[in-house]
């Protein structure tokens, strides 16, 4: 059985649309369950009428809702769906087939970006540098072949594209709950930590929807301070879970991502009250020099972070204006 977990925070109407997209699957309904974990009591009767299990949780963190969903899941495969995204009708049938035939730990599919504000579809995601699709890839071979963090980030591991074996998800649910942001990437890294293989499906099976309340690069013109705060929270989230990664290769990738976020936070802290001290940055880099080879962007980001704050602000504003 597949368990589809939908964490929801206040986006009530969008949540119902997400649920309906899961209900209208080509996979037989008795082959999957839907679990909604939300911070509001609305629509309980409607969800029950649709055969959807639901749980109320006061904790506002997305990770807490995710962990609750994993705890309650009965399936041996868990798929995640943000409350503002949608599954295409063949998503779960494809997932079920891949897990049955390929014996994998973690799966992702491609997605399409739909801007709800103007109805524009931005097309199939381009995964730069990663060219192994529709095949089982062993973790050891994956880490050996792809040592550049950028490759993994270019997988664009949106949570709504990810599915993972339930026993692996249960191993990290009590750890990921300590993170407030970057849950998509951390779920992927934890799946690498505890799993043995992955599968990247070349089909578009998820719709990622842009709207007024989600955090994305497309909202920068509206509120770049909010975007800067999200960088800071993502950096602190990685800091909170770093020690859980024991596999050296996976840990180095996580450290590289953590360092990238630290430098990005420093670049953007011209819009923040909280400033990262340069001593913290240099201490981290000196302690983990080996991670520099895992991300070719780190030297450039380090250089940018050393620019005077006034110059950083000018450069960021110019970049924002061109989006």
N, C-alpha and C positions, 0 to 999 in steps of 0.2 A: 504493500500500500504506500501511496505518496501522501505526505502531509504538507499542505500549503499553509504557510504562516503569514498572516497579514498584520503587522503592527500598525496601529493607527493613533494619531494624535490630533484630535479636533477636526480633521478633514473628513467630515461625516459623509457628505454626498459623494466625494471622490472614492471613499472607502466602499460604498455600495456599488459603484461602477467597477471597482477592482474585483469585488466579490462576484459580480455578474459575469465578468470575463473568465473567471475560474469555473463558474457553473456551466458555461457554454463551451465545454471541451469535447473533443472527439473521443477521448478516453472514457470508458464506462464510469458512471458516477460512483459505483461501489468500489472502484479502484483507488479512490482518493478521498481525503477529508479536507475541510477548510477550517482553519482556526484563526479567529480575529481576536487580537489583544488590544484593548483600547482604554483610553482614560476618561471615557464618558459613558453614560448609561443609555443613551438614545439608541433606538432601532433594535433593542434586544429581541422583541417579539418577531420583528421582520426577519432578523437573522435566523432565529429558531425555525420560522416557517420555511426558510430556504435550506434548512438542514445544516446550518453553519454553527459550529461550536464557538462560543465567545467568552472572553474573560475580561474582567475589569481590573485595572491596576492604576494606582495613583501616581506611581513613579513616572516622571515625564521623560526620562531618558529612553531613547529608542532601543538601546541595548537591553534594558530591563524587560521591555515587551517581547523582544526577540527571545530572551532567555526563558520567559514564561511559556511562550509558544513551544519552544523546544522541549521543555519539561512536560508539557501536556500532550505532545505529539505521539500518535500511536503507529505511525508509518515507519518503514525501514529506510525510506528516502524522504528528505525534507527539502522543499522548495520554498524560497522566500519571495514575497511580493510587497513592495512598498504600497501604501494605501493610495498613492496617486498615480500608479502605473497600471498597465494592463497586460494580461497574457493573450497571445493569439490562440485561436481555437485548437491548434495541433500541438501546443507546447507540452502538455503533460503526456500525450501519447509518444512524442519524440523522446522525452526524458525517460519514460518507462522502458522504451525499447533500448536506449543506449545503456542504461544501468543493467538491464538483463543480459545484453549481448557482450558488453565490454568489461564488466567487472571493475568498475572505476570507483574512486573515492569522492571525486568532486567534478562537477559539470557546470559549464556556462554556455549560453547561446548569444548570438548577436542581438542587437536591438536597434530600433528606429526611434529617432527623436521627433516628437510632435509638439509643436508650440500651440498650446491651447488659446493663447492670446490672439493669434491671427490665423490659426488653422494650418500653418505651414508645416509640411513634413520635411525634415532635414536629411532624410535618407539613411542608408545603411552605414553603420559605424565602420570606420577604417581602422584596422588593427595593424599598426605599423610594426614591422620587424618580426611578427609572429606568423609563421606560415604553415603550421601543422594543425590541420582541421580534420574533424570527423574521424579521429583515430585515438586509440588509447595511448597516452604518453606516460611512461613511468616517471615517478618523481625524481629518481636518481639521474635519468637521462635529461629530464627537463632542466634541473639545476645545473647540470654539467654543460649543457648546450647554451643556456641563456643565463649569463651572469650579470646582465645589465638590468638594473631595476626598471629602467624605462620600458623594457619589453613587457614586464608584468603590469606596469601601470597603464600601458597602451592596450592591454587586454580590456581595459575599462570595466572593471569587475563590479558593475552595478549590482546591488544585492538582488534586484528583481530578475537578474539573469542567472543567478546561482542556485544550484541544488547540491546537496551533500548527503552522504550516508548518515543516517540518524545517530549511529554509535559514535561517529566522529564529532558531530554537532554537540552531543552531550558531553564530550570531553572538554569543549571550550566554552560552553554556555556560562559556566560560573566564573570564567575569566574575562570574557568579552563584556560582561556586565559592568566592569570597572571603567569602561571607555564610554565617553559621551559622544564622540564623533568618529569618523572614518571607519564605521562599522563594516562597510562594503569590503574595503581592503583588508581589514583585520580578520574578517570571516574567511577570506581567501588565504591569508597567510597562516591562520590557525589550521585550515584544512590541509595546507601543505605540510605543516608541522606534524599533524597526526595521521595524515593519509598516505597513500602509496602511489596514486596515479590520478591524472586529470583527463578531461575530454572537452575540447572546444568545438561546439557545433557551429557550422558556418551559416545556419539558417537564422533569419530574423523571427524570433518567437516572442519578443517582449516589446511593448511600446513604452518608452520613457517620455513622460509628459512634463512640459515646462509650463509653469503657471506663476502666479504672483507670490506664492508663499514658499516655494522651494528654494534651496540654496544651490545656485549654479552660476557658471560664468556668465550666463545670459542675463542675470539680474544685476550685474555690476553697475550699470548705469543708474539703477534705481537706488542701490544702497551698498556702496563698496566698504563702508565701515563694518557692516554685518558680515561681509565676505572676509574681512580681515580678522574679525572675531572668530569666525569659523576655522581659519588657519590656526589660530592660537589654541582653540579647543581640540583640534585634531592633533596638534603637537603634544598637548598634555595627555591626550588619550593614549597615544603611542607610549609615552613615558610611563603610564600606569600599568601597561601590560608587557613591557620589554622583557622582564625577567622570566616570563613564562615560556619563552622560546629557547629550546635547548639544542635543537638541530643546528649545527654551525652554519651551514649554507643558508638555511631559512632565516636564522637570526641575523646574519649579515645583510640580507635583503631588508629585513625589518629595521635594522639599525640605519641602513642607507635611507629608507623612507622617513624614518624619524628625524634624521639629520636634514633631509630635504625640507621637511615641514618646519623644523626649527629655523632654518635660513629664510624660508618664505615668510614665516611669522616676523622675523627681524626686518625683512624688506618692507613688509606691510605695517609694521607697528607705528609708522607715522600717523596712522589713523586710530591708534589705540592708546589707552591710558597705561596698560601693562606693557613694559618694555623688557625685552630679553637683553641681559647683560652680555657684552662681548666676551667676558671671562667665561661665561657658561658655554658659549659657542666654541671657543678655542679649546676649552677643557674637553668637550665632547669629541671634537675632531682629533685632538692629540691622542685621546684614549682609544679612538676607533679609526685610526688612519687607514686600515685595510678596507673600510667601506667606500673610500673614494673611488676605488676601481669598479664598484658596483653601480655607480651612477655618474655618467659623463657630465651631467649638468651641475654637480655639486661645486666644482671650482668656479663656474660662472655665477652660481647663486651666492657663493661666499664673497666673490668680488663685488657683486651688487649690494650685498648686505653691508659692506664697508663704506659705501657712499654716504655722504652727509645726508641727514634726514630731509633737509630742504630739497636736495637734488632728487632723492628717492621719490618724494611726493610729486614733483614735477613730472618725472618719467612715468610714474604710475598713472597720473591723470591723463597724460598724453596717450598711453596705451588704452586706457578705458574709453577715451573719446573715439578711438578707431574701431571699437567693437561694433 
